[in-house]
Amino acid sequence: MSAGPRVVLVTGASSGIGEAVALQAAARGDHVVLVARGREALERVAADCERAGAGSTLVAPADMSDDDQVAAAVAAALAALGRLDVVVGSAGVVAYGRIDEVPVDVFDQVVATNLLGSVNLARHVLPVLRDQDDGALVLVGSLIGHISVPDMAAYVLSKWGVRALVRQLRVDNRDRPGVRFGYVAPGGVDTPIYRQAATYGDSVGMPPIPVDGPERVARRVLTVADRPWRGGQVGLSNDVIRFGFTALPWVYDRLVGPLFQVVAQDLVAPVVRGPGNVLASRQEHNRLRGGHRNPVGAMRANVAEVLRRRRG
Ligand SMILES: NC(=O)c1ccc[n+]([C@@H]2O[C@H](COP(=O)([O-])OP(=O)(O)OC[C@H]3O[C@@H](n4cnc5c(N)ncnc54)[C@H](OP(=O)(O)O)[C@@H]3O)[C@@H](O)[C@H]2O)c1
């Protein structure tokens, strides 16, 4: 890994965790290549990266679910900068609702973005990293790639798949010891993803406690790019929840519904049903942070709402 400015390609760079990764890479003088669907939001982040000290910025709009577009974005990065040192897959979308409630095109697009998009990224980045025998691919998974939660089937399946993909990449590329594959699984992070989500259930999502800032996850992503063994869960609470899921499935399956309702759904916010940003970018809502209210206050309001509904 070169000590000077590095070439860092980030997908999902126009919002939340991906934006935080781009800004932190820029602050250390790296060349940043910014990928997402919406060009204007990417240009906003590019301007912020330049102010933060980026060696250079390149905006390369692409839909991760479209293999040709991903190939073109990677080719543009190589044409401009000649190599890739760190590639971060952070593009992601969410759909809420049971399998029978979420329309098929929305369900499939969540999987196509989160899982097949990560495969597309690997497909075009691998030949470059393997030729260099150097560089890192870090994929952002989720705690939800280790457990099941109500009303998030498409997201759950996609994130279990991302976790499998990282392991598969490690096994397949053992002949290139210089190439590193990293995995980071955040819990709740204050980003716009919850309000951007497709919603077909009875309530809208919110980040569950403890809520991290995107900057903390971004720091972990960039650490993992150099030291992949530092990857995995962000936060101790992830380990506690995974233990419950694995060791006490009978208890977990009974408790997760009511608990999820109180800690991960906003029962008092108005429900606007629709595809959110799953089928097309809503880049005007992309930003670094989600601006969610204090999670303890939100949970208190949820408990009051549950009691109010029970009273009838
Ligand atoms: N926030 C959390 O609590 C949390 C927890 C665990 C894991 N994660 C994971 O962290 C990653 C980043 O999430 P975030 O919270 O930062 O979300 P976010 O703020 O909503 O950002 C999502 C980014 O992905 C881009 N994107 C969405 N669909 C795309 C597509 N088809 N092709 C290319 N880019 C696409 C969006 O831009 P465009 O819409 O313009 O394309 C945006 O830049 C995701 O993989 C998510 O699953 C988040």
The ligand as a Tripos MOL2 file, in Angstrom:
@<TRIPOS>MOLECULE
LIG
   48    52     1     0     0
SMALL
NO_CHARGES

@<TRIPOS>ATOM
      1 N1        -27.7170    3.7590    8.2570 N.am      1 LIG1
      2 C1        -27.6960    2.6230    8.9370 C.2       1 LIG1
      3 O1        -28.2450    2.5180   10.0600 O.2       1 LIG1
      4 C2        -26.9840    1.4210    8.3610 C.ar      1 LIG1
      5 C3        -26.8270    0.3080    9.2070 C.ar      1 LIG1
      6 C4        -26.1900   -0.8120    8.7100 C.ar      1 LIG1
      7 C5        -25.7360   -0.8330    7.4130 C.ar      1 LIG1
      8 N2        -25.9090    0.2470    6.6000 N.ar      1 LIG1
      9 C6        -25.4170    0.1460    5.2250 C.3       1 LIG1
     10 O2        -24.5160    1.2030    4.9730 O.3       1 LIG1
     11 C7        -24.5250    1.5130    3.5820 C.3       1 LIG1
     12 C8        -24.7350    3.0140    3.4250 C.3       1 LIG1
     13 O3        -25.9880    3.3420    3.9600 O.3       1 LIG1
     14 P1        -26.3430    4.8150    4.4350 P.3       1 LIG1
     15 O4        -27.0600    4.6620    5.7170 O.co2     1 LIG1
     16 O5        -25.1540    5.6740    4.3360 O.co2     1 LIG1
     17 O6        -27.4330    5.1850    3.3130 O.3       1 LIG1
     18 P2        -27.7960    6.5500    2.5650 P.3       1 LIG1
     19 O7        -27.4030    7.7150    3.3850 O.co2     1 LIG1
     20 O8        -29.2110    6.4330    2.1420 O.co2     1 LIG1
     21 O9        -26.8400    6.4840    1.2770 O.3       1 LIG1
     22 C9        -27.0590    5.5220    0.2820 C.3       1 LIG1
     23 C10       -26.1500    5.8570   -0.9100 C.3       1 LIG1
     24 O10       -26.2950    4.8060   -1.8780 O.3       1 LIG1
     25 C11       -26.5870    5.3890   -3.1510 C.3       1 LIG1
     26 N3        -27.3720    4.4130   -3.9240 N.ar      1 LIG1
     27 C12       -28.5880    3.9020   -3.6420 C.ar      1 LIG1
     28 N4        -28.9640    3.0510   -4.6080 N.ar      1 LIG1
     29 C13       -27.9590    3.0110   -5.5150 C.ar      1 LIG1
     30 C14       -27.7460    2.3230   -6.7410 C.ar      1 LIG1
     31 N5        -28.6710    1.4880   -7.2560 N.pl3     1 LIG1
     32 N6        -26.5940    2.5350   -7.3900 N.ar      1 LIG1
     33 C15       -25.6580    3.3780   -6.9120 C.ar      1 LIG1
     34 N7        -25.7910    4.0500   -5.7560 N.ar      1 LIG1
     35 C16       -26.9360    3.8700   -5.0750 C.ar      1 LIG1
     36 C17       -27.3440    6.6810   -2.8160 C.3       1 LIG1
     37 O11       -27.2910    7.6610   -3.8620 O.3       1 LIG1
     38 P3        -28.3500    7.6510   -5.1080 P.3       1 LIG1
     39 O12       -29.6970    7.3550   -4.5190 O.co2     1 LIG1
     40 O13       -28.2370    8.9820   -5.7370 O.co2     1 LIG1
     41 O14       -27.8750    6.5590   -6.0080 O.co2     1 LIG1
     42 C18       -26.5220    7.1510   -1.6290 C.3       1 LIG1
     43 O15       -25.3380    7.7580   -2.0790 O.3       1 LIG1
     44 C19       -25.6550    0.6780    2.9690 C.3       1 LIG1
     45 O16       -25.1160   -0.4710    2.3690 O.3       1 LIG1
     46 C20       -26.4900    0.2990    4.1730 C.3       1 LIG1
     47 O17       -27.1850   -0.9030    3.9570 O.3       1 LIG1
     48 C21       -26.5240    1.3740    7.0590 C.ar      1 LIG1
@<TRIPOS>BOND
     1     1     2 1
     2     2     3 2
     3     2     4 1
     4     4     5 ar
     5     4    48 ar
     6     5     6 ar
     7     6     7 ar
     8     7     8 ar
     9     8     9 1
    10     8    48 ar
    11     9    10 1
    12     9    46 1
    13    10    11 1
    14    11    12 1
    15    11    44 1
    16    12    13 1
    17    13    14 1
    18    14    15 2
    19    14    16 1
    20    14    17 1
    21    17    18 1
    22    18    19 2
    23    18    20 1
    24    18    21 1
    25    21    22 1
    26    22    23 1
    27    23    24 1
    28    23    42 1
    29    24    25 1
    30    25    26 1
    31    25    36 1
    32    26    27 ar
    33    26    35 ar
    34    27    28 ar
    35    28    29 ar
    36    29    30 ar
    37    29    35 ar
    38    30    31 1
    39    30    32 ar
    40    32    33 ar
    41    33    34 ar
    42    34    35 ar
    43    36    37 1
    44    36    42 1
    45    37    38 1
    46    38    39 2
    47    38    40 1
    48    38    41 1
    49    42    43 1
    50    44    45 1
    51    44    46 1
    52    46    47 1
@<TRIPOS>SUBSTRUCTURE
     1 LIG1         1 GROUP 0 **** ****
